[in-house]
Amino acid sequence: MSSIFRQYTFDDSFEQVFVSGKFLKEYQIALTFATDYDENDVPTNGVFRPTWDLTKVTPESITRFKKEHPDVDVKVFISIGNRGTLFPFKPLDNKTWVANATDSLTRLVKSEDYDLQVDGIDVLYEHVDASPGDFIECVGQVIRNLKERRVVTEASISPSFALNTEYYSCLYSAVSFFIDWVDYQFQNEVSPVYDPNKLVQRYNELAREVYPRRKLFAGYSAENEDWATLSPIVFFLGGMDILKKRRAPGVSIHYHNYYAEAPHKDE
């Protein structure tokens, strides 16, 4: 079984993860998060800045990790958005938001002083304070801009249950050609998942009705507060079934060093 593994993190914990080319063909580091809110939590209408630990996630740490794992294709993604209700998607003006987001993310990806060798962009908003139309127009156009201008070579979206039907599935339909991966966040299901078979059933529903199986990851969070919805053992058993029998391309986990102070995700 050769799969893709994605780790969402704000620190250098990827350097402590066991990585083997026997099981993985690709390791994706998704940096959380780039946000368009300033240090005082005021919206900047698309001017994105990094909130991950800049002292730990460095060009040197990325290069070192790649050199230590030459048999695995290591890729870096910048994840825009946030978990929880803090820092929602909230454009003040759609046209300006698109222009600002395209420009600020381009500068972040192409920075010569802070070159993380970024391959892709990921969209992970768990709360949207805008209409589905605004979300699709703004985010879809930014993905299109970054891909067409070759700022990034890959793009992904990371839906959750609450926003999947009206927002993310419609976004995917609008710009499916530009979206390489869909990383569905199973820890955000409306009802707790206690049975691995239920997890597999939900994955199959998404693959049959919404997203192509060849693009659909099974996403999970190792954060303690998410265990009530989906425990590690249920995800492990269900995830192995999804990878082995359902031909999923990969799985993802939110994980960081727990001695590190996490950026606030909610109020």
C-alpha positions as CSV (number, residue, x, y, z in Angstrom):
1,M,0.0,0.0,0.0
2,S,1.6,3.2,-1.2
3,S,-0.4,6.3,-0.2
4,I,-0.3,10.0,0.5
5,F,-0.1,11.3,4.1
6,R,-0.9,14.9,5.0
7,Q,0.0,16.5,8.3
8,Y,-1.6,19.7,9.4
9,T,0.7,21.5,11.7
10,F,1.9,24.9,12.9
11,D,5.3,23.8,14.1
12,D,8.2,21.5,13.1
13,S,6.6,18.3,14.5
14,F,6.9,16.7,11.1
15,E,10.6,16.1,11.9
16,Q,9.5,13.7,14.7
17,V,7.2,11.6,12.5
18,F,8.2,8.2,11.2
19,V,8.2,8.3,7.4
20,S,8.9,5.3,5.3
21,G,8.9,4.9,1.5
22,K,7.6,1.4,2.0
23,F,4.2,2.8,2.9
24,L,4.1,6.3,1.6
25,K,4.8,7.8,-1.8
26,E,4.1,11.4,-0.7
27,Y,4.2,13.4,2.6
28,Q,2.3,16.6,2.6
29,I,3.0,19.3,5.2
30,A,0.0,21.6,5.4
31,L,0.9,24.7,7.4
32,T,-1.8,26.1,9.6
33,F,-2.8,28.8,9.0
34,A,-2.4,31.8,6.8
35,T,-5.1,34.2,7.8
36,D,-6.5,37.5,6.5
37,Y,-6.8,39.0,10.0
38,D,-4.2,41.2,11.6
39,E,-2.5,40.8,15.0
40,N,-5.5,42.5,16.6
41,D,-8.0,40.1,15.0
42,V,-9.2,42.8,12.5
43,P,-10.1,41.5,9.0
44,T,-7.7,42.7,6.3
45,N,-9.9,41.7,3.3
46,G,-7.7,39.1,1.8
47,V,-4.2,40.2,2.9
48,F,-2.9,36.9,4.3
49,R,-0.2,36.5,6.8
50,P,1.3,33.3,8.4
51,T,0.3,32.4,11.9
52,W,2.4,29.2,12.2
53,D,5.6,29.3,14.3
54,L,8.1,31.1,12.0
55,T,11.0,30.1,14.3
56,K,10.3,26.4,13.9
57,V,8.9,26.1,10.4
58,T,11.9,27.5,8.5
59,P,13.4,26.9,5.1
60,E,16.2,24.9,6.8
61,S,13.7,22.6,8.6
62,I,11.9,21.9,5.3
63,T,15.1,21.2,3.4
64,R,16.4,19.0,6.2
65,F,13.2,17.0,6.3
66,K,13.3,16.5,2.5
67,K,17.0,15.4,2.6
68,E,16.2,12.9,5.4
69,H,13.5,11.2,3.3
70,P,14.8,11.0,-0.3
71,D,12.5,8.1,-1.0
72,V,9.3,10.0,-0.3
73,D,8.0,13.0,-2.3
74,V,7.7,15.8,0.3
75,K,5.3,18.7,-0.6
76,V,4.4,21.8,1.4
77,F,1.0,23.4,1.4
78,I,-0.2,26.6,2.9
79,S,-3.6,26.2,4.5
80,I,-5.8,29.3,4.5
81,G,-8.6,29.7,7.0
82,N,-9.0,28.5,10.6
83,R,-10.6,25.9,12.8
84,G,-13.6,26.9,14.8
85,T,-15.5,30.2,14.5
86,L,-12.6,32.6,15.0
87,F,-11.3,34.2,11.8
88,P,-14.2,33.2,9.5
89,F,-14.2,33.7,5.7
90,K,-15.6,37.3,5.6
91,P,-14.7,39.4,2.5
92,L,-15.4,43.1,2.8
93,D,-15.5,43.4,-0.9
94,N,-15.2,40.5,-3.3
95,K,-13.1,42.0,-6.0
96,T,-10.6,43.5,-3.6
97,W,-10.5,40.3,-1.5
98,V,-9.5,38.3,-4.6
99,A,-6.8,40.8,-5.6
100,N,-5.4,41.1,-2.1
101,A,-5.5,37.3,-1.5
102,T,-3.8,36.5,-4.9
103,D,-1.1,39.1,-4.2
104,S,-0.4,38.3,-0.6
105,L,-0.3,34.5,-1.1
106,T,1.9,34.9,-4.1
107,R,4.4,36.9,-2.1
108,L,4.2,34.4,0.8
109,V,4.8,31.4,-1.6
110,K,7.5,33.2,-3.6
111,S,9.4,34.9,-0.8
112,E,13.1,34.7,-1.3
113,D,13.9,35.4,2.4
114,Y,11.5,32.8,3.7
115,D,11.4,30.1,0.9
116,L,9.5,27.1,2.2
117,Q,9.4,25.4,-1.2
118,V,5.6,25.7,-1.3
119,D,3.9,23.4,-3.7
120,G,0.2,24.0,-3.0
121,I,-2.6,25.9,-1.4
122,D,-5.3,24.4,0.9
123,V,-8.6,26.0,1.9
124,L,-9.9,25.0,5.4
125,Y,-12.5,27.4,6.7
126,E,-14.8,25.8,9.3
127,H,-16.9,29.0,9.6
128,V,-18.1,31.3,6.8
129,D,-19.6,34.7,7.4
130,A,-20.7,35.2,3.8
131,S,-23.1,33.7,1.2
132,P,-22.2,30.6,-0.7
133,G,-22.0,32.7,-3.8
134,D,-19.4,35.0,-2.3
135,F,-17.4,32.0,-1.0
136,I,-17.4,30.3,-4.4
137,E,-16.6,33.5,-6.3
138,C,-13.7,34.6,-4.1
139,V,-12.1,31.3,-3.2
140,G,-12.6,29.8,-6.6
141,Q,-11.0,32.8,-8.3
142,V,-8.0,32.8,-6.0
143,I,-7.4,29.1,-6.6
144,R,-7.7,29.7,-10.3
145,N,-5.3,32.6,-10.2
146,L,-2.6,30.8,-8.3
147,K,-2.8,27.7,-10.5
148,E,-3.0,29.6,-13.8
149,R,-0.1,31.9,-12.9
150,R,1.9,28.8,-11.7
151,V,2.4,30.2,-8.2
152,V,1.4,26.8,-6.9
153,T,1.2,23.4,-8.7
154,E,-1.5,21.9,-6.5
155,A,-4.7,23.0,-4.7
156,S,-6.9,21.3,-2.2
157,I,-10.1,22.1,-0.3
158,S,-10.9,20.7,3.2
159,P,-14.7,20.5,3.7
160,S,-16.5,19.8,7.0
161,F,-20.1,18.5,7.4
162,A,-21.7,21.9,8.3
163,L,-20.4,23.7,5.2
164,N,-20.1,20.8,2.7
165,T,-23.4,20.9,0.9
166,E,-23.9,24.7,0.3
167,Y,-20.3,25.8,0.2
168,Y,-17.5,23.3,-0.5
169,S,-19.3,20.9,-2.9
170,C,-20.5,23.9,-5.0
171,L,-17.0,25.4,-4.9
172,Y,-15.6,22.0,-6.1
173,S,-18.2,21.9,-8.9
174,A,-17.2,25.5,-10.0
175,V,-13.5,24.9,-10.2
176,S,-13.0,21.2,-10.2
177,F,-10.4,21.3,-12.9
178,F,-8.1,23.3,-10.6
179,I,-8.6,21.2,-7.4
180,D,-6.3,18.3,-7.0
181,W,-7.4,17.0,-3.6
182,V,-10.4,17.1,-1.3
183,D,-9.5,16.5,2.3
184,Y,-12.8,15.8,4.1
185,Q,-12.6,16.5,7.8
186,F,-14.3,13.6,9.5
187,Q,-13.7,15.0,13.1
188,N,-16.4,17.6,12.4
189,E,-19.3,15.3,11.7
190,V,-22.5,16.5,13.4
191,S,-22.9,13.2,15.3
192,P,-20.2,11.2,16.9
193,V,-18.8,8.3,14.9
194,Y,-18.3,5.2,17.1
195,D,-18.2,2.5,14.4
196,P,-15.4,2.3,11.8
197,N,-18.0,0.9,9.4
198,K,-19.9,4.2,9.7
199,L,-16.8,6.1,8.8
200,V,-16.4,3.9,5.7
201,Q,-20.0,4.3,4.8
202,R,-19.8,8.1,5.0
203,Y,-16.6,8.1,2.9
204,N,-18.4,6.0,0.2
205,E,-21.3,8.4,0.2
206,L,-19.0,11.3,-0.5
207,A,-17.1,9.5,-3.1
208,R,-20.3,8.4,-4.8
209,E,-22.3,11.6,-4.7
210,V,-19.9,14.5,-4.4
211,Y,-16.1,14.1,-4.9
212,P,-14.1,11.8,-7.1
213,R,-12.6,8.9,-5.1
214,R,-9.2,9.5,-6.7
215,K,-9.1,12.9,-5.1
216,L,-10.8,12.2,-1.7
217,F,-8.7,12.0,1.4
218,A,-10.0,10.9,4.8
219,G,-9.1,13.7,7.3
220,Y,-8.8,13.5,11.1
221,S,-7.7,15.5,14.0
222,A,-5.5,14.2,16.8
223,E,-6.4,17.2,19.0
224,N,-7.9,15.9,22.3
225,E,-11.0,18.1,21.9
226,D,-12.0,16.3,18.7
227,W,-11.9,12.8,20.2
228,A,-15.4,12.9,21.4
229,T,-16.6,13.0,17.8
230,L,-14.1,10.5,16.3
231,S,-11.7,8.6,18.5
232,P,-8.2,7.6,17.3
233,I,-9.0,3.9,17.2
234,V,-12.1,4.3,15.2
235,F,-10.3,6.5,12.6
236,F,-7.4,4.0,12.5
237,L,-9.6,1.0,11.8
238,G,-11.9,2.9,9.4
239,G,-9.0,4.7,7.7
240,M,-7.1,1.5,7.0
241,D,-10.2,0.1,5.4
242,I,-10.7,3.2,3.3
243,L,-7.0,3.1,2.1
244,K,-6.8,-0.6,1.5
245,K,-10.2,-1.6,0.2
246,R,-11.8,1.7,-1.0
247,R,-8.7,2.9,-2.9
248,A,-8.5,6.3,-1.3
249,P,-5.4,8.3,-2.3
250,G,-4.5,9.3,1.2
251,V,-5.3,10.4,4.8
252,S,-4.6,13.5,6.9
253,I,-4.1,14.3,10.5
254,H,-4.0,17.5,12.5
255,Y,-1.0,17.0,14.7
256,H,1.6,19.2,16.5
257,N,4.1,19.0,19.4
258,Y,1.9,19.1,22.4
259,Y,4.4,21.0,24.5
260,A,4.0,23.8,22.0
261,E,1.5,26.6,22.5
262,A,-1.2,26.3,19.9
263,P,-2.5,29.5,18.1
264,H,-6.0,30.2,19.3
265,K,-8.6,28.5,17.1
266,D,-11.8,29.7,18.8
267,E,-13.1,31.9,21.5
